[in-house]
Amino acid sequence: MARRTVGGAHYKDYTPATYETPTGTLDTITYIQTLPLGEPNDIRGALVILLDVGQVRSMLSKIESAYQSSVYIFDRKDRLIVGNERQALPWNQISQEVTTKGVPYEYKDHGEEMMLSYTVSEQNGWKYVHTMPKHVYLERVQTLKNWMITLLLICLAGGGAAITFWVHRNYAPLRGVVRALQSEKPARAKQPSNEYEFIRETIRMTIHEERELRNILSRQTPVIQASFLSRFVRGHVDVARMTEESLQFMEIRLISDVFAVMLIDIADFSRFSTDQSERQWALIRFIISNIGNELIRERGWGYSVELDQHRVALLVNFDRERRAEAEKELDVIAARLKELIEQRFKTYITLAIGDVHEGMDHACESYFEALSALDYKMYRGHSSIIRYREIAEADRHYYYPIETEIQLINFTKSGDVDNVDKLIGNLFHAHFSQRRITPELGRSLFTNMVSTLWKIINPMDPLYREVFGEKFDPLKELSSCPTVEEMKVQIRDWFLALCHYLNASRSGHSRQLSERIAQYIEQHYGDDSLSLTTIAEHFQLTPQYLSAFFKKQTGMNLTDYLTRVRIDEAKKLMQNKKLTFAQIANQVGYANDIGFIRVFKKYEGTTPGKYRESL
């Protein structure tokens, strides 16, 4: 090996060198470090290490062959340490242009596109330069690109399939909704471009229609409110389903569950207006409702409700803390309302006040109590205030026995005016003066007395029309009487008028009736069921009255007259000796000959056999 002299100080220097060996030349990299370290002027020796470039090249050749590339190593002074000097020329030419290590640089070498990259060692400042053809450099990139494109296509295909599946799955309901909407909506001149536009347009129209509907409902709120309140006071509302939201929708506010109902019956507003049209009725109801609202809201809360043409209800809602004063407040409201309506608007009204009740489901009880109290206007007349608590103890029965009815019938038929007037007066005094029965029972009493009147006049058909007229309807006329006094006068007048008529026509009519009775007996004497009772039923009279009447007119008992007719007819039949007594008895109305013989002997003083022999 050749000997070389190391001149000057060296610090970690690497120098390429070629040495002659018995077997040939040896390319090395010489590492030189002068000793001692840090003494550039007093050099006593040097550390020299030779690195076999061949081994380095053999390692790099594997890389170069694998990637069809070249690797070069330059020291700090850009001297080529490892690599082909000729092939490394491009680095010497472009090293000034390559300023960023690790970043590939593209250049051309003899017309071939090449890629160059390098890095620098931090230990010794060597530059490791790597060059390779561009198509080799980009081969992996291209492969990766192809894989990426393939994966992208797979993803697109899979995504498209998934999107198609999910779109179909989710679009089917949407399409069904659109079709349902299209079937319900009227045909349009311009169809939307897509389903979403159609749904958007439908939603917009729905919102618009809802807004219009709300506007319509807001205008109808007073009607809805009045309808609800009318059903509420009558107990036709399921209070369990009432919610605050529904009350707010109807603009109804309740301050507690303490209620009372006041009924206002419009009796007469002729002094306010002579026009009795529906317009005037609506006007007077409007006046009463507004004044009533103002009065109840001065002392509590509540609403007015128009129930029918002549009746208004006030639903009064009291604060629970003022429950003890509720009845007094109702009296004040009623008195003030009556005063204002009658004095300012010249209208007579009757007010009925129900009791105070707690609980929304008990508000209707106050209404029915007020309704019951309002019936008592037939006793107290118009322009009165009637409280349910004042009439709650009225008698619940009346006295009109069958004996009294029979007396009234007999007195009337006999024309006994004094006794009829006295009997009716006693009935009215007992029920309406000594005690007070309910209006319902009062109507029942009057209805029963009208029934008694019909029992008297029905057998007189059509003669009774001479007294009461062709269109006589006592129940209808009685129902038109607003007070008990008018009903009493009407009932009394009917009975007395009938008495006077019977007295005036008794002579002629009684004679005609007695003749009709005698004629009927003479025509039906052969009927074995003919008797006083059947004859009375035929003429719609009582047996007692028929017997007394017939005897008064003819001087003979009706049964004696019937027997006499039968005996006389039997005498005529006895002239025919071919007839047996049993046949004769059957023809004159006797069931057998035994009864006939006994009666014949009683009236003629002899038996039928001896009478036939005398002929």
Secondary structure, 3 states (H helix, E strand, C coil): CCCCCCCCCCCCEEEEEEEEECCEEEEEEEEEEEECCCCCCCCCEEEEEEEEHHHHHHHHHHHHHHHCCEEEEECCCCCEEECCCCCCHHHHHHCCCCCCCCCCEEEEECCEEEEEEEEECCCCCCEEEEEEEHHHHHHHHHHHHHHHHHHHHHHHHHHHHHHHHHHHHHHHHHHHHHHHHHHHCCCCCCCCCCHHHHHHHHHHHHHHHHHHHHHHHHHHHHHHHHHHHHHHHHCCCCHHHCCHHHHHHCCCCCCCCEEEEEEEEEEECCCCCCCCCHHHHHHHHHHHHHHHHHHHHHHCEEEEEEEECCEEEEEEEECHHHHHHHHHHHHHHHHHHHHHHHHHCCCEEEEEECCCEECHHHHHHHHHHHHHHHCCHHHHCCCCEEEHHHHCCCECCCCCCHHHHHHHHHHHHCCCHHHHHHHHHHHHHHHHCCCCECHHHHHHHHHHHHHHHHHHHHHHCCCCHHHHCCCCCHHHHHHCCCCHHHHHHHHHHHHHHHHHHHHHCHHHHHHHHHHHHHHHHHHHCCCCCCCHHHHHHHCCCCHHHHHHHHHHHHCCCHHHHHHHHHHHHHHHHHCCCCCCHHHHHHHCCCCCHHHHHHHHHHHHCCCHHHHHHHC
